[in-house]
Amino acid sequence: MRIEDTDKERSRQEFVDEILDSMKWLGLDWDELYYQSERFDLYKEYAKKLLDEGKAYKDGEAVILEMPQQEVKIFDLIRGEIVFDTATIKDQVLIKSDGSPTYSFACAIDDALMNISHVIRGEDHISNTPKQIVMCEALGFKLPKYAHLPLIMGEDGGRLSKRAGAVAVSDYRKTGFLPEALVNYLMLLGWSPGANQEMIALSQAVKKFSIKKVNKTAAAFSMDKLEWLNGQYIKQMDDGQLAELLVPFLKEKGYINGNFNGQELKNIVQLFKGRLSTLEDFLNWTDFLFLENFGHDEEAKEKHLGEDRSQAFRLLSEGFQQIDLFSPENVERAFRSIVEKIGLKTSDLVHPVRVVLTGRAVGPGLFETISVLGKEKTVKRLQDAFKK
C-alpha cells in the first residue's frame, strides 16, 4: 500500500485515515505501508543523479528533466500498442521549487524500488505513462507492465457525479451497504467471471481474474444494480449477524438503547430482511415498531380508511386482548373468527388494519407483522383507531 501524498497542500491525515479505514472495511488488506511524504530525501538523491549526468537541469530551486526527442511505445495490456512522440511533451519538473517531488517522478522511482510488476490505473493517466517511462529509462530502471482501465461513467454516459455514485467509500458504509456487496459490484464494472455470474466473493475473483478479460469500453455505474446486489447479500446473511450490523443504525436513530431485546430484534430482522436493499432501509420499514408517533402514508389512509371500520377495530382489539401466546397462528385465528362474526371478507380488513398499525398499505405478512408488533401496541392502536 503506497500513499501518494507528495502534494503538501492537498494531503491531510484525515483523508489518509479514511482511505486506510475504507480499504480495511472492504477487506483489501496490505503487508507493507509506504508514505511518499517520508521519502523526499530519496527522490532528491535520484534528481541529483540526473543532474550530475546532465540529463536534468536546475531552474531556481526546481530540478527539471530534459525530454529526449524520441518515440515511446507502450504495450498496454488492455488497449494494445500506444505510441507517443516526446517532441509533443515539454521538459518535466522532477523536484518543485518547494523541495517536493512531482507525482510522476515519485511514482517512477517507487515503482522500480518496490518491484511493482503491473501499473493498473484509469485511462486518464495515459498521458503520464510516457513521462514516467522516460524517467525510468533515464535512471536505468526496469519498466513495469502498464494497463489503463476505462473510466466509470454515469448511466447517462456522462461523467460520474456525486448524485450518481461518485462519493467516498465511507458514504456507502454510512447508508448501509455491505463491504462484500460493494467489492462485488465494483469488480464487475468492466470485468466478468463468466457464465453470467453476478455474485462472486473476492477470494473467488482472485482465482478467476485475468487482465485480458477487462472491457475496453467504459462501464456505467448503476445505483439500482448496486442496491439490488446489496439486497441479495442481505437476504443471504444470518439473522443474528444482520441484527448486529443494524444495532448501530438503530441506536443512532434513537430506536433502541443499550437494553434492547436481542431475540425480538432477530424476529423483526427475519420478517423484513427480504425487503431491504440497504441497512438504512430497515429504519424506514420498521419505524412503527419502535415509535409511538410514526408517520402514516396519506394516500394509504385515504384509500383504506375512508370507510367506517370502527366496529371491526373494537372487536379486533378485544379479540387480540384475549390471546395468551401472541403468535402469528393465534393472531390469524382470532382475526378470521372476528371477520366472519361481523360478516366481512378477510381482504376487507387486511389493508385498513395494516394502515392503522404500520402507517403503510404494504409490508410483510400481516399476521407475522402483528405478532412482532406485540399485543400491547396492537391493542392500543386498534383502540385509538376505534375512538377516532
Secondary structure, 3 states (H helix, E strand, C coil): CEECCCCCCCCCHHHHHHHHHHHHHCCCCCCCCEEHHHCHHHHHHHHHHHHHCCCEEEECCEEEECCCCCEEEEEECCCEEEEEEHHHCCCEEEECCCCCECHHHHHHHHHHHCCCCEEEEEHHHCCHHHHHHHHHHHHCCCCCEEEEECCEECCCCCECCCCCCCCCHHHHHHCCCCHHHHHHHHHCCCCCCCCCCCCCCHHHHHHHCCHHHCCCCCEECCHHHHHHHHHHHHHHCCHHHHHHHHHHHHHHHCCCCCCCCHHHHHHHHHHHHHHCCCHHHHHHHCHHHHCCCCCCCHHHHHHHCCCCCHHHHHHHHHHHHCCCCCCHHHHHHHHHHHHHHCCCCHHHHHHHHHHHHHCCCCCCCHHHHHHHHCHHHHHHHHHHHHHC
